[in-house]
Amino acid sequence: MYLSNNLFNNIKQQFNNLSTVWTVEILSYLLSGFIIGFLFKHTSKYIISLTIITLLSLWGLEHLDIITINYNYINNIIGLPVNTQLADITNQITLWMQNHVSQCIASGLGFYLALELA
């Protein structure tokens, strides 16, 4: 009984020490994850189909030399260096997730709740 009471008091103290800014930030990530999950659940078939059709059309038009895609310009618009590889992007995303664990968990939980409840 003493251990569970002590654990409960410890958790209660941890929640009392949280700042309002942090709580609002976590709730906003939870809400944004929920909204994205809701939209994904209801429109995923259309978005995936449209994306595949668009990419295949662009690839076909480039293959037939009707259009030319300047990948360096696209990387520049996105904000990536010219010689960026997939491993570099993956490392950047992983580093961001390690630095923002609570936000990732909150948005992932919101996404999961939207998929289950909506």
C-alpha positions, 0 to 999 in steps of 0.5 A: 500500500505504501509503495502504490501511495508513494508512486501515486504521489510521485506521479501527481508531483510530476504533473504539478511541475509541468508548465502550462506551455508544455501542456498546451504544446502536447495537447496541440500535437495530440489534436493535430495527430487526431485531425491528420488521422481522421483525414487519413482514415476518410480520404486515404484511398483517394489521396494515395490513388491521386499521388500514384497517378500523378507520379506515374504521369510525371514519370511517363511525361519525363520518359517521353521527353515531353517535360524535364524535371529539375530535381536540383530545383525541387531540392532547393525549394524543399530546403534540402542540399543538392546531393542529399540521399535518403539516409541523410533525410532519415537521420535528420528525421530520427534526430528530430524525433529523439529531441521531441519524444513527447511531441511524437508520442502525443501526435502518434497517440492522436493519430491512433485514436482517430483511426480507432474512434472516427 
